[in-house]
Amino acid sequence: MQGSKLYVGNLNYSVTKQKLEELFGNHGTVKSVNIIEGKGFGFVEMSSSEEAEKAREALNDTDFEGRPLKIDEARPQKPRRDFNDSRKRY
């Protein structure tokens, strides 16, 4: 694993940042937690790639708040297309 940021999928919508931080905190130091509201997923950044890998191995496919977590290394966000530049010029 190269990065320290994890994608956490299949979250119960009632899960809070605090609950996720406590869960991942058992496997290392959590730098940040970001839950995408209404989507059922979020991101957890650990202090090192080693801690991220340890947390992923320990928590992937485990039950949390009634749902099995799907955890993987987060991929870099793709740049968004600027639709203002797509106008045809005559």
C-alpha positions in Angstrom: 0.0 0.0 0.0 1.4 3.4 -1.0 -0.8 5.9 0.6 -2.3 6.4 4.0 -5.8 7.3 2.9 -8.5 4.6 2.9 -11.8 4.4 1.1 -14.5 3.0 3.5 -17.6 1.8 1.7 -20.9 0.2 2.6 -21.3 2.5 5.6 -24.6 2.5 7.5 -26.0 6.1 7.1 -26.1 6.5 10.9 -22.3 6.2 11.2 -20.7 9.4 12.4 -17.1 10.7 12.0 -16.6 10.0 15.7 -17.6 6.4 15.4 -15.4 5.8 12.4 -12.4 7.6 14.1 -12.9 5.4 17.2 -13.0 2.2 15.1 -9.9 3.0 13.1 -8.1 4.5 16.1 -7.8 1.0 17.4 -5.4 0.3 14.6 -3.3 3.4 14.6 -3.4 7.2 14.6 -6.2 8.7 12.6 -5.3 12.0 10.9 -8.7 12.7 9.3 -12.2 11.3 8.7 -14.5 12.5 5.9 -18.0 10.9 5.5 -19.9 11.6 2.3 -23.4 12.2 3.6 -26.2 10.3 2.0 -23.8 8.1 -0.1 -22.8 5.4 2.3 -19.0 5.8 2.0 -16.2 7.9 3.4 -12.5 8.3 3.7 -10.1 7.8 6.7 -6.6 9.0 6.6 -4.1 7.3 8.9 -0.7 8.7 10.0 1.3 6.2 7.8 0.8 3.7 5.0 1.7 0.9 7.4 -1.1 1.9 9.8 -3.5 2.2 6.9 -2.6 -1.3 5.6 -3.0 -2.7 9.2 -6.4 -1.1 9.6 -7.5 -2.3 6.1 -6.5 -5.9 6.8 -8.1 -5.9 10.3 -11.4 -4.2 9.3 -12.2 -5.1 5.6 -15.4 -7.3 5.4 -16.0 -7.0 9.2 -19.5 -6.0 10.4 -19.9 -2.4 11.6 -23.2 -1.0 12.6 -25.0 -3.9 10.8 -23.1 -3.8 7.5 -19.9 -5.4 6.2 -17.2 -2.7 5.6 -15.5 -2.5 2.2 -12.1 -0.9 2.7 -9.5 -0.2 0.1 -6.7 2.3 -0.6 -8.3 5.6 -1.8 -7.5 6.5 -5.4 -6.6 10.1 -6.2 -9.5 12.2 -7.2 -9.8 12.8 -10.9 -9.8 16.4 -12.0 -13.3 17.7 -12.8 -14.0 18.9 -16.3 -14.6 22.6 -16.7 -17.8 22.9 -18.7 -17.2 26.6 -19.4 -14.3 25.8 -21.6 -16.3 23.3 -23.7 -18.1 26.1 -25.6 -17.6 26.1 -29.4 -15.8 29.1 -30.7 -16.8 30.5 -34.0 
